[in-house]
Amino acid sequence: MQFIDQARIAVKAGRGGDGIVAFRREKYVPAGGPSGGDGGRGGDVLLVADANLQTLLDFKYKRLFAADDGRRGGPNRCTGASGQPLQIKVPCGTEVRDARTGILLGDLTTAGEELLVAVGGRGGLGNAHYLSNRNRAPEKCTEGRDGEEWLLQLELKLLAEVGIIGLPNAGKSTLISVLSAARPKIADYPFTTLVPNLGVVRRPSGDGTVFADIPGLIAGAAQGAGLGHDFLRHIERTRLLIHLMDAGSATVLEDVAVVERELQAYGHGLSERPRLLALNKIELLEPEALKALQQELQGPEQRAVLAISAAMSTNLEGLLAAVWHELGIQS
């Protein structure tokens, strides 16, 4: 399944039905008078969050959505049927914006949550509305109003509490595959991960916490370089970031600085988000070299640096304990 996290669609609410001109003519009803009914209301367009959807793929091939029109009025003051509202299902975590102005119209984060994006047109009035002492046989009615039309920008931002970030080949996909039941593609070349991967990690309480593996960041990602720029939005909702580093890299300190700069450049508060530093692939280093590298990474701030090996499942319990502590979850 393709992972599509942005889409642009056009929505059109239904047009209201027309009112009609009619007169009641029955044998035993003298001076029956005008009896034209009103037109029905046009159908609304709503977006509905669906927990079973994970991507905006459905909007790649269909981009125009129109609700039903209202029906015209009938005789004997009968109102025409209203158009059925159109419900469009989107994944949880979808932001909806006016494509022309960029104004945020709504953020659908909870399954079943609805957002009204286009209001149906009002039905026209039948001639029964225009009866007066001066005009006992009005032949006036009105047409139904057009429904609203909008061009919408949909943007999916994954709902994950923990985001795993780092340079390509830092071992992010391996880590999420070991911690959860996620099975991302894993290989020894850069940019193996082309889309974010989600995995549910079991908490000590038995509940699940969603982790997201974000494709590797490189220098200039915030300005559009590499794949990271396309998916940085998916860590905007996270409460905690795990910054994974490759212990086998010859420039670990510079690697850390690259990711930090990209978070700062992207903005949206990511640089202030709580982060855990995790040094991965420690099996590649001797104990003395590992200890020296940890001290360098700690720096003057004495930041905690966790030493792990996702491939060898080393100290993953310590990593999860630190995650639960940061999230305020009792272990």
C-alpha positions as a printed NumPy array, in Angstrom:
array([[  0.   ,   0.   ,   0.   ],
       [  1.308,   3.426,  -0.945],
       [  1.804,   5.934,   1.85 ],
       [  0.205,   9.218,   0.786],
       [  0.165,  11.91 ,   3.472],
       [ -0.958,  14.964,   1.471],
       [ -3.899,  15.445,  -0.858],
       [ -5.916,  18.258,  -2.381],
       [ -9.631,  17.728,  -2.978],
       [-12.629,  19.766,  -4.084],
       [-15.914,  19.422,  -2.201],
       [-19.319,  20.664,  -3.321],
       [-22.411,  20.636,  -1.157],
       [-25.783,  19.901,  -2.761],
       [-27.953,  22.57 ,  -4.317],
       [-31.286,  23.292,  -2.678],
       [-34.419,  22.193,  -4.538],
       [-36.66 ,  24.763,  -6.213],
       [-39.996,  25.83 ,  -4.809],
       [-43.016,  25.418,  -7.106],
       [-46.175,  27.248,  -8.067],
       [-49.296,  25.165,  -7.457],
       [-52.949,  25.786,  -6.516],
       [-55.273,  23.555,  -4.599],
       [-58.339,  22.756,  -6.676],
       [-60.702,  20.277,  -5.045],
       [-64.454,  19.97 ,  -5.47 ],
       [-65.329,  20.533,  -1.811],
       [-62.582,  23.047,  -0.959],
       [-63.685,  26.482,  -2.137],
       [-60.928,  28.991,  -2.829],
       [-58.242,  26.413,  -2.124],
       [-55.536,  28.932,  -2.782],
       [-51.791,  28.512,  -3.404],
       [-50.25 ,  25.203,  -2.265],
       [-46.796,  25.108,  -3.813],
       [-44.274,  23.43 ,  -1.52 ],
       [-40.69 ,  24.376,  -0.694],
       [-37.645,  22.722,  -2.165],
       [-35.526,  20.38 ,  -0.083],
       [-32.184,  21.394,   1.403],
       [-28.976,  20.357,  -0.347],
       [-26.773,  17.741,   1.279],
       [-23.8  ,  18.792,   3.442],
       [-20.252,  17.474,   3.043],
       [-18.511,  16.163,   6.166],
       [-15.101,  14.668,   6.828],
       [-15.109,  11.767,   9.305],
       [-12.033,  10.353,  11.057],
       [-11.696,   6.592,  10.564],
       [ -9.278,   4.566,  12.704],
       [ -9.043,   1.89 ,   9.98 ],
       [ -7.367,   4.231,   7.485],
       [ -3.615,   4.872,   7.593],
       [ -3.057,   6.908,   4.439],
       [ -4.708,   9.426,   2.089],
       [ -4.3  ,   7.042,  -0.855],
       [ -8.037,   7.114,  -1.649],
       [ -7.728,  10.769,  -2.675],
       [ -5.014,  10.113,  -5.253],
       [ -7.55 ,   8.968,  -7.837],
       [-10.733,  10.756,  -6.774],
       [-10.512,  14.451,  -5.977],
       [-14.01 ,  15.819,  -6.532],
       [-16.712,  15.02 ,  -3.994],
       [-20.279,  16.282,  -4.381],
       [-23.285,  15.771,  -2.1  ],
       [-26.811,  15.161,  -3.377],
       [-29.046,  18.035,  -4.415],
       [-32.382,  18.684,  -2.721],
       [-35.571,  17.767,  -4.569],
       [-38.081,  20.327,  -5.809],
       [-41.209,  20.997,  -3.789],
       [-44.556,  19.356,  -4.461],
       [-48.225,  20.362,  -4.462],
       [-50.33 ,  20.469,  -1.296],
       [-47.478,  22.266,   0.479],
       [-45.25 ,  19.198,   0.275],
       [-41.571,  19.965,   0.911],
       [-39.084,  18.258,  -1.394],
       [-36.698,  15.665,   0.02 ],
       [-33.381,  16.979,   1.328],
       [-30.17 ,  15.735,  -0.211],
       [-28.266,  13.063,   1.708],
       [-25.138,  14.37 ,   3.459],
       [-21.864,  13.08 ,   2.035],
       [-19.437,  11.614,   4.579],
       [-15.817,  11.368,   3.455],
       [-13.602,   9.105,   5.565],
       [-10.071,  10.258,   6.388],
       [ -7.369,   8.809,   8.681],
       [ -7.136,   9.955,  12.282],
       [ -4.557,  12.733,  12.483],
       [ -5.691,  14.566,   9.33 ],
       [ -5.431,  18.342,   9.289],
       [ -7.855,  20.152,   6.976],
       [ -6.987,  23.552,   5.505],
       [ -8.47 ,  25.925,   2.972],
       [ -6.177,  25.323,   0.008],
       [ -6.398,  28.962,  -1.116],
       [ -5.661,  30.701,   2.189],
       [ -3.97 ,  27.985,   4.247],
       [ -6.371,  28.619,   7.144],
       [ -6.772,  25.578,   9.407],
       [-10.395,  24.438,   9.324],
       [-10.085,  21.435,  11.608],
       [ -7.885,  18.673,  12.975],
       [ -9.448,  15.208,  13.093],
       [ -7.577,  13.229,  15.742],
       [-10.262,  11.005,  17.295],
       [-12.07 ,   8.134,  15.579],
       [-15.604,   9.174,  14.666],
       [-14.863,  12.897,  14.9  ],
       [-16.656,  14.906,  12.209],
       [-15.901,  18.193,  10.464],
       [-18.499,  20.039,   8.388],
       [-16.613,  21.421,   5.371],
       [-19.412,  22.467,   2.989],
       [-22.986,  23.488,   3.833],
       [-25.823,  22.482,   1.547],
       [-27.89 ,  25.133,  -0.221],
       [-31.221,  26.251,   1.168],
       [-34.343,  25.09 ,  -0.628],
       [-36.442,  27.562,  -2.586],
       [-39.859,  28.77 ,  -1.385],
       [-43.139,  27.665,  -2.938],
       [-45.892,  30.118,  -3.81 ],
       [-47.782,  29.221,  -0.619],
       [-45.333,  31.521,   1.195],
       [-46.45 ,  34.539,  -0.834],
       [-50.173,  34.455,  -0.016],
       [-51.356,  37.83 ,   1.311],
       [-54.503,  39.902,   1.527],
       [-53.382,  41.824,  -1.522],
       [-52.406,  38.771,  -3.546],
       [-54.693,  35.783,  -3.1  ],
       [-53.245,  33.857,  -6.042],
       [-49.485,  34.437,  -6.051],
       [-47.546,  32.922,  -8.917],
       [-44.173,  33.565,  -7.371],
       [-41.664,  30.98 ,  -6.152],
       [-37.905,  30.977,  -5.655],
       [-35.11 ,  28.745,  -6.81 ],
       [-32.927,  26.759,  -4.453],
       [-29.54 ,  28.145,  -3.41 ],
       [-26.26 ,  26.62 ,  -4.54 ],
       [-24.287,  24.65 ,  -1.971],
       [-20.842,  25.723,  -0.811],
       [-17.775,  24.743,  -2.815],
       [-14.288,  24.543,  -1.297],
       [-10.838,  23.459,  -2.322],
       [ -9.287,  21.64 ,   0.635],
       [ -5.739,  20.655,   1.509],
       [ -5.537,  17.458,   3.553],
       [ -2.358,  16.727,   5.499],
       [ -1.869,  13.569,   7.529],
       [  0.288,  13.779,  10.645],
       [  0.813,  10.457,  12.347],
       [ -0.52 ,  10.026,  15.865],
       [  2.499,   8.64 ,  17.696],
       [  3.695,   9.432,  21.205],
       [  7.33 ,   8.563,  20.504],
       [  9.277,   9.425,  17.347],
       [ 12.579,   7.768,  16.405],
       [ 14.84 ,  10.127,  14.452],
       [ 18.415,  10.104,  13.21 ],
       [ 20.586,   9.951,  10.129],
       [ 20.092,   7.232,   7.503],
       [ 21.299,   3.795,   8.621],
       [ 21.318,   4.692,  12.304],
       [ 19.207,   1.588,  12.956],
       [ 15.784,   3.184,  13.437],
       [ 13.863,   0.52 ,  11.531],
       [ 15.726,  -2.263,  13.313],
       [ 14.855,  -0.716,  16.674],
       [ 11.145,  -0.419,  15.974],
       [ 11.054,  -3.955,  14.573],
       [ 12.598,  -5.318,  17.782],
       [ 10.432,  -3.273,  20.14 ],
       [  7.134,  -3.891,  18.337],
       [  5.441,  -6.11 ,  15.788],
       [  6.226,  -3.663,  12.962],
       [  8.115,  -5.231,  10.048],
       [  9.709,  -2.418,   8.035],
       [ 12.164,  -3.051,   5.233],
       [ 15.695,  -3.219,   6.659],
       [ 18.904,  -3.1  ,   4.603],
       [ 22.461,  -1.794,   4.875],
       [ 22.12 ,   1.112,   2.443],
       [ 20.933,   4.694,   3.082],
       [ 17.273,   5.59 ,   2.679],
       [ 15.996,   2.043,   2.958],
       [ 13.025,   3.503,   4.827],
       [ 11.004,   5.555,   2.359],
       [  7.888,   6.081,   4.487],
       [  7.241,   6.385,   8.23 ],
       [  6.628,   3.112,  10.036],
       [  4.365,   2.761,  13.045],
       [  4.724,   0.158,  15.769],
       [  2.866,  -0.402,  19.03 ],
       [  5.152,  -1.018,  22.016],
       [  3.614,  -2.627,  25.072],
       [  3.691,  -0.535,  28.241],
       [  4.274,  -2.039,  31.689],
       [  0.555,  -1.507,  32.365],
       [ -0.346,  -3.622,  29.331],
       [ -1.535,  -0.731,  27.159],
       [  0.175,   0.155,  23.914],
       [  2.247,   3.215,  23.02 ],
       [  2.706,   4.086,  19.361],
       [  6.287,   4.58 ,  18.148],
       [  7.053,   6.115,  14.741],
       [ 10.22 ,   5.433,  12.735],
       [ 10.857,   8.529,  10.603],
       [ 12.946,   8.283,   7.38 ],
       [ 16.52 ,   9.477,   7.847],
       [ 17.343,  13.158,   8.095],
       [ 20.302,  14.678,   6.289],
       [ 21.817,  18.147,   6.208],
       [ 19.333,  20.511,   4.547],
       [ 16.307,  18.325,   5.262],
       [ 14.29 ,  21.252,   6.631],
       [ 14.835,  23.05 ,   3.298],
       [ 13.735,  20.029,   1.254],
       [ 16.865,  17.882,   0.91 ],
       [ 16.474,  14.129,   1.121],
       [ 13.377,  12.405,   2.453],
       [ 13.292,  13.834,   5.967],
       [ 11.632,  17.102,   4.945],
       [  8.6  ,  15.238,   3.627],
       [  8.076,  13.441,   6.917],
       [  9.209,  15.873,   9.618],
       [  5.557,  16.82 ,  10.034],
       [  4.875,  13.355,  11.417],
       [  6.848,  14.039,  14.597],
       [  5.029,  17.307,  15.329],
       [  2.475,  15.447,  17.462],
       [  4.973,  13.284,  19.37 ],
       [  5.566,  13.845,  23.069],
       [  9.087,  12.397,  23.036],
       [ 11.867,  11.913,  20.469],
       [ 14.496,   9.181,  20.509],
       [ 17.562,  10.498,  18.704],
       [ 19.364,   7.388,  17.485],
       [ 23.059,   7.569,  16.592],
       [ 25.299,   5.098,  14.775],
       [ 28.22 ,   4.164,  17.047],
       [ 30.136,   2.939,  14.001],
       [ 30.163,   6.374,  12.374],
       [ 33.498,   8.209,  12.275],
       [ 31.727,  11.531,  12.918],
       [ 29.161,  10.821,  15.621],
       [ 29.364,  14.315,  17.15 ],
       [ 28.795,  15.973,  13.772],
       [ 25.951,  13.533,  13.064],
       [ 24.216,  14.687,  16.238],
       [ 24.714,  18.327,  15.304],
       [ 23.223,  17.772,  11.837],
       [ 19.96 ,  16.415,  13.232],
       [ 19.793,  19.118,  15.908],
       [ 20.201,  21.835,  13.263],
       [ 17.447,  20.365,  11.123],
       [ 15.01 ,  20.229,  14.035],
       [ 15.828,  23.857,  14.803],
       [ 15.424,  24.902,  11.169],
       [ 12.1  ,  23.106,  10.767],
       [ 10.583,  24.852,  13.782],
       [  7.117,  23.924,  15.096],
       [  8.683,  23.463,  18.531],
       [ 10.591,  20.302,  17.598],
       [ 13.901,  21.579,  18.947],
       [ 12.283,  22.031,  22.386],
       [ 10.668,  18.575,  22.354],
       [ 12.029,  16.214,  25.055],
       [ 14.662,  13.918,  23.548],
       [ 16.57 ,  10.823,  24.533],
       [ 20.026,  10.276,  23.039],
       [ 20.639,   6.62 ,  22.215],
       [ 23.936,   5.343,  20.844],
       [ 23.141,   2.299,  18.698],
       [ 25.349,  -0.519,  17.334],
       [ 27.614,  -0.514,  20.4  ],
       [ 28.841,  -3.985,  19.438],
       [ 31.067,  -2.215,  16.903],
       [ 33.128,  -0.514,  19.643],
       [ 35.476,  -1.676,  22.352],
       [ 34.301,  -0.877,  25.907],
       [ 36.953,   1.832,  26.38 ],
       [ 36.096,   3.538,  23.09 ],
       [ 32.388,   3.344,  23.894],
       [ 32.899,   4.966,  27.295],
       [ 34.994,   7.763,  25.787],
       [ 32.369,   8.392,  23.08 ],
       [ 29.587,   8.553,  25.646],
       [ 31.526,  11.145,  27.634],
       [ 32.042,  13.245,  24.503],
       [ 28.332,  13.096,  23.691],
       [ 27.332,  14.044,  27.212],
       [ 29.176,  17.348,  26.831],
       [ 29.163,  20.103,  29.417],
       [ 25.405,  19.699,  29.876],
       [ 25.977,  16.129,  31.083],
       [ 23.183,  14.82 ,  28.879],
       [ 22.251,  11.206,  29.475],
       [ 23.421,   8.99 ,  26.602],
       [ 21.995,   5.479,  26.47 ],
       [ 24.162,   2.757,  24.913],
       [ 22.106,   0.126,  23.092],
       [ 22.229,  -2.391,  20.305],
       [ 18.952,  -2.914,  18.48 ],
       [ 20.337,  -5.814,  16.451],
       [ 21.686,  -7.596,  19.551],
       [ 18.765,  -6.501,  21.824],
       [ 21.234,  -4.976,  24.286],
       [ 19.933,  -2.583,  26.978],
       [ 16.565,  -2.118,  25.266],
       [ 14.901,  -2.504,  28.667],
       [ 16.887,   0.497,  29.867],
       [ 15.809,   2.493,  26.833],
       [ 12.14 ,   1.671,  27.403],
       [ 12.454,   2.481,  31.113],
       [ 13.769,   5.923,  30.169],
       [ 10.899,   6.348,  27.683],
       [  8.254,   5.451,  30.282],
       [  9.902,   7.792,  32.775],
       [  9.81 ,  10.711,  30.298],
       [  6.183,   9.988,  29.43 ],
       [  5.24 ,   9.805,  33.098],
       [  4.304,   6.122,  32.902],
       [  4.952,   3.949,  35.939],
       [  7.248,   1.009,  35.157]])
